[in-house]
Amino acid sequence: MDKQTDTYKKSTTATYVVITALVLIIGWFFVSRPNDTEPISEPTSPSVADINTIEKTGIENTDQSMDTITYSGEEGKTALELLKLKDDVVTKDSSFGEYVDSINGIAGGTDNKYWLFYVNDKPATMGAADYITSSSDIIEWRFE
């Protein structure tokens, strides 16, 4: 064999080895990486007990996911006072005053969401314990 043919065979073999190695590395990368998709679960509806609790206390839930609680204000009562008419409201004290931690068993901090309160579809400018409602107010708690 001449020197040129021998060099050609060596370079061809080296090329095949490099290509095979690259294919194996790329294949390993795609096979070994974690699955980024999570199975999609069916949305759940509130239980009959949840609906009965809301109706019983006079606080109306307008969102089937239980992430929104809406009720009308009452002259001279605070937004927090009206919300506390429900048995399943948990509040905590902070340096800023009392805040709502949980409504209907949905606790603040879940999925980085918290209970925020709105008056007439606008974010409240003070705490619920300080806001004196009127009968024309629509108070809404959103878990966001």
N, C-alpha and C positions, 0 to 999 in steps of 0.2 A: 504494500500500500504506500501511496505517496503521502508526503507530509501534509499536503493541502486537504486531502480526503479525511485523514485522521483528525485534523483540526476542525473540519466541518462537522464530523460525527460527534466530537466532544462538545462543540457549541450547541448542536441540536439537542443532545442529551441534557445538557445543562439548562437549556430553555424549557424543555419538557418538565424537568424537576422543579424549576422555579414556578411554572404555571400550575403544576399539580399542587405544590405547597400553598400557593395563593388561593386556589379553589378550596382546599381543605380548611384554611384559616377563615376564609369568608363564610363557608358553610358552617363551621363551628360557631362563629359569631352569631349567626341568625338562629341556630338551633338552641344555643345556650342562653340567650338573653331572656329575661323574664317576660311573661305575658302581661302587657300593659292594659289589656281590656278586662273589665270586670263584668260579670254577668248582669244583665239588666233584670231587676226585680219588678214585679208587678206593683203598682201603687196600692197602698192599703187605705181602706176607708175607715173613718172613725167608728168605734164600736157603738152599739145601741146605748151602753152605759154612758159613754162620753156625750152623746147627743142629749140623753135625758138629763144629765147634770147641767149642761148648758141651758137647756130649756127651763129647768127647775129654778135656776138662779136668776133668770131674766136676762142673762147675757147671751147675746146672739152670735153664733159663729157663722161668718159669711164665707169661710174657706174650708172646703172639705178636708184639707190636709191638717187642720187644727193649728196652722201657723198664724192665723189671724183671729183676734177676738174683737168684736165691735159691740158697743153699747151706747145708749144716750146718756148725756149728763143729767144731773139733778141739781137744782138750785141749792147752793151752800155746801155741797159735798165734794170732797176731793176725788180726783181720778183714782187714786190708790184706794181710798175708802170704798168706792163703788166696786172696784175690782175685788177687794177682799170679801165682798159678799159671797164670793165663791169659796167653797171649802178647800179647793185644791190649788191655792196660790201660796207660794213660799217667797218670803222676802228676806233680805239680809241688810244689815246696817253697814254703812261705810262712812268715811270722813265727809262725804257729800250728802249723807242722809240715807234714808231707807230706799232700797231698790228692789225691783221684782227679779227674783232668781229663777222661778219656775211657775209655769201655768199648765194645768192639766198634765203634770208629770213631765213636761218638756222643759229641761233645765238649760239655763244660759251656759254658753261655752260649748254646747253640742254643735259639731261641725263649724266651729268658730262663729256661731250665731248667738244673738242675745235678744231679749225682749225689749223692743223700743216702742215708745208710745207717741201717738199722733193725736192732734186735736183738729177736727174739721179737715182731715186729709193733709195736714202740715205737721212736720216734726215739732214736738213740744219744745218750748224754750225754757222750761223749768222742770223740776222733778214732779212725779205724779203725786207725791205727798203734799206738795205746795200748790198744785193747780186746783183752784176752786172751779168746779164745773157750773154750767148753766144749762137749763133745759134745752137750749138750742144747740148745744155741743154734741158732736159725734166723737166719741173716744174710741180709738182703735189701737190695739196692741199687735205688733207684727214681730214675728220671730225671723230676724234677718241679720 
